[in-house]
């Protein structure tokens, strides 16, 4: 299924990334710890995708604040 042309998995990843950022996972050390936990449970590829999305969401949030 899609939401406005987006895949549900993409939407889920966006929401998850925003949630982790809101929970304070916004420093390199905290994100590294989180990614290690994610990789352990879901695999390295899933952790890499989430890290990329967290970076994208952080950049979008910074642009909205400026």
matplotlib code that plots the C-alpha trace (Angstrom):
import matplotlib.pyplot as plt

x = [0.0, 1.0, 0.4, 0.5, 2.8, 5.0, 5.6, 4.3, 7.8, 9.3, 6.6, 7.2, 11.0, 10.3, 8.1, 10.6, 13.5, 11.5, 10.6, 14.2, 15.3, 12.6, 13.8, 17.2, 19.1, 20.8, 24.5, 27.0, 27.6, 23.9, 23.1, 26.0, 24.7, 21.1, 22.4, 24.3, 21.1, 19.0, 21.7, 21.6, 17.9, 17.2, 20.5, 23.1, 21.2, 18.1, 20.3, 22.0, 18.7, 17.4, 20.6, 20.2, 16.6, 17.5, 20.1, 17.5, 14.9, 17.4, 18.4, 14.7, 14.1, 17.1, 15.8, 12.4, 13.9, 16.1]
y = [0.0, 3.6, 6.9, 9.7, 7.6, 6.5, 2.9, 2.0, 0.8, 4.2, 5.9, 3.6, 4.3, 8.1, 7.9, 5.7, 8.1, 11.1, 9.2, 8.2, 11.9, 13.1, 10.6, 12.3, 10.1, 13.0, 12.7, 10.5, 8.3, 7.7, 7.0, 4.5, 2.7, 2.7, 1.4, -1.4, -2.5, -2.2, -4.2, -6.9, -7.4, -6.4, -6.6, -4.1, -3.1, -2.1, -0.1, 1.7, 2.6, 3.9, 5.9, 7.5, 8.4, 9.8, 12.1, 13.1, 13.9, 15.8, 17.9, 18.6, 19.6, 22.0, 23.6, 24.1, 25.7, 28.2]
z = [0.0, -0.3, 1.3, -1.3, -3.5, -0.6, 0.4, 3.9, 4.9, 3.9, 6.0, 9.0, 8.8, 8.7, 11.8, 13.6, 12.7, 14.0, 17.2, 18.0, 17.4, 19.7, 22.4, 22.4, 20.0, 18.3, 19.2, 17.3, 20.4, 21.2, 17.5, 17.3, 20.4, 19.0, 15.6, 17.3, 19.0, 15.8, 13.8, 16.4, 16.1, 12.5, 10.7, 9.5, 6.4, 8.4, 10.8, 7.9, 6.3, 9.7, 10.2, 6.7, 7.5, 10.9, 9.2, 6.6, 9.3, 11.4, 8.4, 7.6, 11.3, 11.2, 8.1, 9.7, 12.8, 10.8]

ax = plt.figure().add_subplot(projection="3d")
ax.plot(x, y, z, "-o")
ax.set_aspect("equal")
plt.show()
